[in-house]
Amino acid sequence: MSVPPPAPAAPREAVRDKPAPLGVRLDVAAAPPQRASVAPLDGTYTAARSCQGDVAALLDLARELGRTVPLPQRGKTLDRWQSLATLGAADLTAARIIEPHLDALAILADAGREELHTDGSTWGVYAAQGPGGQLLATPAGGGWQLDGDKPWCSLADSLSDALIVAQTENGSQLFAIDLHSEGVTVSGPPWTALGLPQVPSRRLSLAGVPAVPVGGPGWYVQRPGFAWGGAGVAAIWQGAATSLARRLLQHCRSRKPDQIALWHLGRADQALWAARSVFQAAAAIADSTGAPAAEGEGQAAIVAGRVRATVVCTVETVNSVAAHGMGPEPLAFEPEHAQRVADLELYLRQDHAERSVAAHGATILAAAAETGSVPW
């Protein structure tokens, strides 16, 4: 005998004496958190919002958070990801500016090169490689110099320093450079994107620029921290999706929802909960490996690949059900909502879609061949 579905529950009146959440949690605890435990996240949210997209103010906030946000793989990885998710919920411009600075500090810590960072520095991380010529690193006067072009260098004319991947005769290698050095110029077409308009990505042209090695050839992508950094970016996407879901919930509470509206809300909750579960599990694995080491690379790549794939599906699901559920009105008349959607669409393309999942499949297959075990 089939059981009929339950009748839609009437929406309850909003509880007026409880403030709406600001920060984004990534655990799956059944009980609501104590207010004091989420106060730091709420403070991060409020600080990011107060900058109102101003680049200089957000770089100041990046410096501040660089002193307080915990490094990954040192016992508080979930706290780090929750801070990033909260930035994504508050303002994707803020997240896009601050995350590379925090990532650079984690990379320098992994390499044991913290002395390269000063308290007033602001960092970018430039690893993407486009078609055409490559950025080359060559020995020069007992050190190294960089020559060539590097695409997709966000805010290169606003930051003080960068970690940048260049090609050596032994393969790709990471270097630290001073972006104010003679020989550094920003070139390429202007940024015309509707998403993240205040975070332009331009081409960086280098000519005889002094560079300091950070790790050996191949170290940057081989260390476990590379994978966990990618999961941190996914936390930002999760935070932005959480904001979209909160807006959908507000829409459903503003009127009596029908079955389809309730389906949209339920679908958003399922997607967000699945991703939160993945973050919580992944953070425990990251912290269980102890100090960052190359031998943890394989497990980190697999787990972080699962995180990113799950979050991409979550974001696309929440974005879709929010659009279907609320129609064109918020996109047409709510600048903040419309900008968040445009920002998120562009930011999510930092993932390589089907190619990312195919690369993850290749990692799973290689691990199964190496260990002789089945991963599920």
Helices and strands as residue ranges (DSSP letters): H 35-50, H 55-68, H 77-90, H 92-111, G 114-116, E 123-126, E 136-140, E 143-154, E 161-168, E 171-178, E 184-187, E 201-213, H 219-222, H 224-253, H 259-288, G 294-296, H 297-326, H 329-333, H 335-348, H 354-371
